[in-house]
Amino acid sequence: MTPAELNALPSPQFWRRVSCCLYEQLVLLGVIAFTFLVPNLGLGILFGISLPSWLTFLYLYAVLGIYFVWYWTKSGQTLAMQTWRVRIIGTGGHTLTKRQAFWRYVYGSLWLIPCVLLQWAFHLEKWQIIEMLFAVALFIWPLTTYLDRRNHLYRQSLPDRFAGTRLVELPKNLVTLK
């Protein structure tokens, strides 16, 4: 599709966004297992070394950032986005630049801040933290699309508005698996 055709497409509805996000989290489990668990288990078993939690967080944040930036700049779609026919586009319908993709990732991860504050304020246990992270990532963050009052067909979430990007729903007859 041309950039003009992509730019004219509507935004995905709330439940398509939630479904795509849930599927994305399943895919990310594999990414994390490959890039995080294997090397860290190796360090732990071979040398008895355990990374501090802050370094582990930064490492995971960087790995996931590389994953998203690479997919968004390559085709505009992660594996989950391909399945749900969702694509991220930049201004005028063009594929994202590395700079746009980086800032979209940073703005897209701002939902972690209220989670950390809630965990600190209420002294949540491990499973409560995981439940809260899933609830915020899956349901509360996508609800920010309803803050966009311009046009209900082109509603965008806060990260997309901040980064100057847009999610679009691809038509059913357009299937491009890469």
VOKEVEX-825728 format. One record per residue (C-alpha): residue in three letters; x, y, z negated. Coordinates in steps of 0.5 Angstrom, whole numbers, plus 500, padded with zeros to 3 digits. Example, Ala and Ser with C-alpha at 12.3 -4.5 7.8 and 13.67 -1.06 7.14 Angstrom:
2
Ala525491484;Ser527498486;
END
This chain:
178
Met500500500;Thr502507501;Pro503512495;Ala497516497;Glu493509497;Leu496507490;Asn495514488;Ala487514490;Leu486507486;Pro482507479;Ser485506472;Pro484499469;Gln478499464;Phe480498457;Trp479490457;Arg483489463;Arg489493459;Val488489453;Ser488483457;Cys494485460;Cys498487454;Leu496480450;Tyr499477456;Glu505481456;Gln506479449;Leu506472451;Val511473456;Leu516477452;Leu516471447;Gly520468452;Val524474454;Ile526475446;Ala527467445;Phe532467451;Thr536474450;Phe535474442;Leu534467439;Val539463443;Pro545468442;Asn543469434;Leu542462433;Gly549461436;Leu552466432;Gly549463425;Ile551456427;Leu558457429;Phe560463425;Gly555464419;Ile554471421;Ser547474421;Leu546481424;Pro543487419;Ser536488420;Trp537495423;Leu542492428;Thr537487430;Phe531492431;Leu536496436;Tyr538490440;Leu531488441;Tyr529495443;Ala534495448;Val533488451;Leu525490452;Gly527497454;Ile531493460;Tyr526488461;Phe521494462;Val525499466;Trp528494471;Tyr521491473;Trp517498473;Thr523501478;Lys523495482;Ser516493483;Gly512497479;Gln509491475;Thr511486470;Leu509479470;Ala503480466;Met501486470;Gln502482477;Thr497477474;Trp492482472;Arg493487478;Val495493474;Arg501497477;Ile504503474;Ile506509479;Gly509515478;Thr507522481;Gly504522488;Gly503514487;His511513488;Thr515507484;Leu518510478;Thr525512477;Lys529510472;Arg528516468;Gln521516468;Ala521508467;Phe525510461;Trp521515458;Arg515511459;Tyr518506455;Val520510449;Tyr513514449;Gly510507450;Ser513505443;Leu511510439;Trp506506436;Leu511503432;Ile512509428;Pro505509425;Cys506501423;Val512503420;Leu509508416;Leu503504414;Gln508498412;Trp512503408;Ala506506404;Phe502500403;His508495402;Leu505490407;Glu508483407;Lys511479413;Trp504476416;Gln500483414;Ile506487418;Ile505482424;Glu497482424;Met498490424;Leu503490429;Phe498486434;Ala492490432;Val495497433;Ala498494440;Leu492491443;Phe487495441;Ile488502438;Trp493504442;Pro489502449;Leu484506446;Thr488513447;Thr485512454;Tyr479515451;Leu482522449;Asp483523457;Arg477527459;Arg479529466;Asn476524470;His473517467;Leu476513473;Tyr483516472;Arg484516465;Gln491515462;Ser493513455;Leu498518451;Pro504514454;Asp502515461;Arg500522460;Phe507524456;Ala511521462;Gly508523468;Thr506516470;Arg499512471;Leu496505471;Val492503477;Glu488497478;Leu490494485;Pro484491489;Lys483484489;Asn485482496;Leu492485495;Val496480492;Thr504481492;Leu508476487;Lys515478487;
END
